[in-house]
Amino acid sequence: MSEAEPFASKSTVSISLRKQQTTDSSLGKRIVAYVVNRQNDDGGYAFAQGLDSNAQDTYYGLAVLSILGSPFPQMDRTIKWLRDFDVGNIYSYFYIGKALTLCNKPLGSQFREYVESAVSRGRYFGNVDVYVEVSSEFESTLMFLELASVLKISPDGQEARRWLLRYRNKDGGFGACGHSNINSTHHAIASLCLLKVNRRDLNDTVGFVRKCEQPHGGFTVVPRSAPPYMEHTYYGVMTLGLLGESCRFPSQTMDFVLKCQRDNGGFARSVLGISTFENTFQAASIMQRIAST
């Protein structure tokens, strides 16, 4: 029997993922141990032992612990590491800012000045020419909007809404050059929700997301492709949630997620590969969402 099998049913995972019980469950304990065992002496985190702390893993590590209702170890050291981090672009601002928020610490004036400057100049959106390593062409837009929400900055948003909707394709999905994919669709929908677009105006996007949903569990990046991966499943589940929908195949999707758990307690992007903090965050978020519906 595999280690995932005891948690393969939706009802069992629903119980183990209730916030007040999660850290006492075998599943929760293994995930928490994976994260805390990768905290460095400086208070930051890295997805593999022996690596230097980095902003992305520190945020995802804290986010996983938060989802599981587990306290942050050596939080004073973590806060100091976050405060000392030299932010320089939207990605570092986002991960450091979100991590500080999880630690219940206010963001400094540097964050407000950075976001206000980008918003006032319309520089938080409008570029679909991105590096291949970037998750989608709308990812940085969502990052700016999430930071603006934390800082209680309200961009006018009319131009940003028009720009995002320009990339909604005939199939209801989003993506540049007329090619929709689940990553771009999630970042666009999440951004439009923050920009207060009426959810009913986005209903045709549900059809595209459903086409990426697999009866055997998980989601694919585009319809009629294989296999599913953790990040695409995360984007699919979360996008449906934003649109007021839920998985059609929750137990199968839960099974897929659990099969991606490695012996160290973390999760990989597929049934093969190494565990990462990002994939573990995605797995915990998916299970929490399915357990709550």
C-alpha positions in Angstrom: 0.0 0.0 0.0 1.4 3.4 -0.9 1.6 6.2 1.6 -1.0 8.2 -0.3 -3.7 5.6 -0.2 -4.9 6.2 3.4 -5.8 9.8 2.3 -7.2 9.0 -1.1 -10.8 9.7 -0.4 -12.3 13.2 -0.4 -14.0 12.6 3.0 -10.8 11.6 4.7 -8.8 14.5 3.4 -11.6 16.8 4.2 -11.3 15.8 7.8 -7.6 16.0 8.0 -7.5 19.4 6.3 -9.8 21.1 8.7 -7.6 23.9 10.0 -7.9 23.0 13.7 -7.0 19.3 13.0 -4.5 19.6 10.1 -1.2 19.7 12.0 -2.3 16.7 14.1 -3.0 14.5 11.0 -0.3 12.2 9.5 -0.7 14.0 6.2 -0.3 17.5 7.8 2.6 16.4 9.9 4.6 15.1 6.9 4.0 18.4 5.0 4.9 20.6 7.9 8.1 18.6 8.6 9.1 19.0 4.9 8.8 22.7 5.2 10.3 23.4 8.7 13.3 21.0 8.0 14.3 23.3 5.2 14.4 26.5 7.1 17.9 28.0 7.3 19.7 29.5 10.3 19.0 33.0 8.9 15.2 32.4 9.2 14.6 32.1 5.4 13.7 29.0 3.5 14.8 26.9 0.5 13.0 24.0 -1.1 16.1 21.8 -0.7 18.4 21.4 2.3 21.8 23.1 1.9 20.6 25.8 -0.5 20.6 29.5 0.4 17.4 31.1 1.5 15.4 32.8 -1.3 12.3 35.0 -1.4 10.1 32.7 -3.4 10.6 29.7 -1.2 10.3 31.7 2.0 6.9 32.9 0.9 5.7 29.5 -0.2 7.0 27.9 2.9 5.2 30.3 5.2 2.0 30.0 3.0 2.0 26.2 3.3 2.4 26.5 7.1 -0.4 29.0 7.2 -2.8 26.8 5.2 -2.0 23.9 7.6 -2.5 26.1 10.7 1.0 25.5 11.8 3.0 28.2 13.7 6.0 29.7 12.0 9.3 28.6 13.6 11.9 31.2 14.5 9.6 33.9 13.2 11.8 36.7 14.5 14.7 35.5 12.4 12.4 35.1 9.4 11.1 38.7 9.8 14.6 40.0 10.0 15.6 38.1 6.9 12.6 39.5 5.0 13.3 43.0 6.2 16.9 42.8 5.1 16.2 41.4 1.7 17.2 43.7 -1.2 14.0 43.9 -3.3 14.5 45.1 -6.8 11.7 43.9 -9.1 8.0 42.9 -9.0 8.8 39.3 -8.2 11.0 40.1 -5.1 8.5 42.8 -4.0 5.7 40.3 -4.3 7.2 37.4 -2.5 8.8 39.5 0.3 5.6 41.6 0.7 3.3 38.6 0.8 5.6 36.8 3.3 5.7 39.9 5.6 1.9 40.0 5.4 1.7 36.3 6.5 3.9 37.3 9.5 1.3 40.1 10.3 3.9 42.8 9.6 3.1 46.0 7.7 4.9 46.7 4.4 7.2 49.7 4.5 7.0 52.9 2.6 9.3 51.4 -0.1 6.6 48.9 -1.1 3.9 51.7 -1.2 6.1 54.0 -3.3 7.0 51.1 -5.7 3.3 50.1 -6.3 1.9 53.6 -6.4 4.6 54.6 -9.0 3.7 51.6 -11.2 0.0 52.2 -10.9 0.2 55.9 -11.6 2.3 55.2 -14.8 0.2 52.3 -15.9 3.3 50.1 -15.7 1.7 47.3 -13.8 0.2 45.8 -17.0 0.5 46.0 -20.7 3.4 43.6 -21.7 2.8 40.2 -23.2 6.5 39.8 -24.3 7.8 37.8 -21.3 10.6 35.3 -20.7 9.8 31.6 -21.2 10.5 31.0 -17.5 7.6 33.3 -16.5 4.4 31.4 -15.7 2.3 33.7 -17.9 2.1 37.0 -19.6 -0.3 38.3 -16.9 1.5 37.0 -13.8 3.2 40.3 -13.0 -0.2 42.1 -13.4 -1.7 39.9 -10.8 1.3 40.4 -8.5 0.9 44.2 -8.7 -2.8 44.0 -8.0 -2.4 41.7 -5.0 0.2 44.0 -3.5 -2.0 47.0 -4.2 -4.8 45.1 -2.3 -2.6 44.5 0.7 -1.6 48.2 0.7 -5.2 49.3 0.2 -4.3 51.0 -3.1 -7.2 51.1 -5.5 -6.1 51.5 -9.2 -8.7 53.0 -11.5 -8.4 49.8 -13.5 -10.4 50.7 -16.5 -7.5 50.6 -18.9 -6.1 47.4 -17.3 -9.5 45.7 -17.6 -9.7 46.6 -21.3 -6.1 45.4 -21.8 -6.8 42.0 -20.2 -10.1 41.4 -21.9 -8.3 42.1 -25.2 -6.6 38.7 -24.7 -9.8 36.7 -24.1 -10.1 34.3 -27.0 -13.1 32.8 -28.7 -12.8 29.6 -26.6 -13.3 31.7 -23.4 -9.7 31.3 -22.3 -7.0 33.9 -22.1 -3.6 34.1 -23.8 -1.6 36.2 -26.3 -1.7 35.6 -30.1 -5.1 33.9 -29.8 -3.7 30.9 -28.0 -5.4 30.2 -24.6 -3.8 28.3 -21.8 -4.8 27.6 -18.2 -1.9 29.6 -16.7 -2.7 32.8 -18.5 -6.4 32.2 -17.9 -6.0 32.0 -14.2 -3.8 35.1 -13.9 -6.2 37.1 -16.1 -9.3 36.0 -14.2 -7.7 36.6 -10.8 -6.6 40.0 -12.0 -10.1 40.9 -13.4 -11.7 39.8 -10.1 -9.4 42.2 -8.2 -10.3 44.9 -10.7 -14.0 44.3 -9.8 -15.2 42.9 -13.1 -18.6 41.3 -12.8 -18.1 37.6 -12.5 -21.1 36.9 -14.7 -19.3 38.7 -17.6 -16.6 35.9 -17.3 -18.9 32.9 -17.5 -17.7 31.8 -20.9 -14.3 31.2 -19.4 -15.7 28.3 -17.4 -16.1 26.3 -20.6 -12.4 26.6 -21.4 -11.4 25.6 -18.0 -13.7 22.6 -18.1 -12.1 21.4 -21.3 -8.7 21.3 -19.4 -10.2 19.2 -16.6 -9.4 15.5 -16.8 -11.9 12.8 -15.7 -9.0 10.8 -14.3 -7.9 13.8 -12.2 -6.1 17.0 -12.6 -6.0 19.7 -15.3 -3.9 20.2 -18.4 -2.4 23.4 -19.7 -4.6 23.3 -22.8 -7.6 21.1 -23.8 -6.9 17.7 -25.2 -3.3 17.4 -23.9 -1.6 15.2 -21.4 -0.5 14.6 -18.7 -1.8 16.9 -16.0 0.7 18.7 -13.8 0.4 20.2 -10.4 0.6 23.9 -11.5 -2.0 23.4 -14.2 -4.3 21.6 -11.7 -3.8 24.5 -9.2 -4.7 27.1 -11.8 -7.7 25.1 -12.9 -9.1 24.5 -9.4 -8.5 28.1 -8.3 -10.0 29.6 -11.5 -13.1 27.6 -11.1 -13.3 28.8 -7.5 -13.0 32.4 -8.6 -15.8 31.9 -11.1 -18.1 30.3 -8.5 -17.6 26.7 -9.7 -15.9 23.6 -8.4 -14.2 20.4 -9.7 -16.4 17.9 -11.5 -13.9 15.1 -10.5 -12.8 16.1 -6.9 -11.8 12.6 -5.7 -9.8 11.8 -8.9 -8.1 15.2 -8.6 -7.3 14.6 -5.0 -5.9 11.2 -6.0 -3.6 12.9 -8.6 -2.4 15.4 -6.0 -1.6 12.8 -3.4 0.3 10.6 -5.9 2.6 13.6 -6.4 3.7 13.5 -2.8 7.3 12.4 -2.3 8.8 10.5 0.6 10.1 13.7 2.2 6.5 15.0 2.6 6.7 17.6 -0.1 4.9 17.5 -3.5 6.3 17.5 -7.1 4.6 18.7 -10.2 3.8 15.2 -11.3 4.0 11.6 -10.2 7.7 11.9 -11.1 10.2 14.5 -10.2 11.4 16.3 -7.0 9.3 18.1 -4.5 9.4 21.9 -4.4 7.9 24.5 -2.1 5.8 26.0 -5.0 4.3 22.6 -5.9 3.7 21.9 -2.2 1.9 25.2 -1.8 -0.2 24.4 -4.9 -1.0 20.9 -3.5 -2.0 22.2 -0.1 -4.2 24.9 -1.8 -5.9 22.4 -4.0 -6.7 20.0 -1.2 -8.0 22.9 1.0 -10.2 24.1 -1.8 -11.6 20.6 -2.6 -12.1 19.8 1.1 -14.1 23.0 1.6 -16.5 22.4 -1.3 
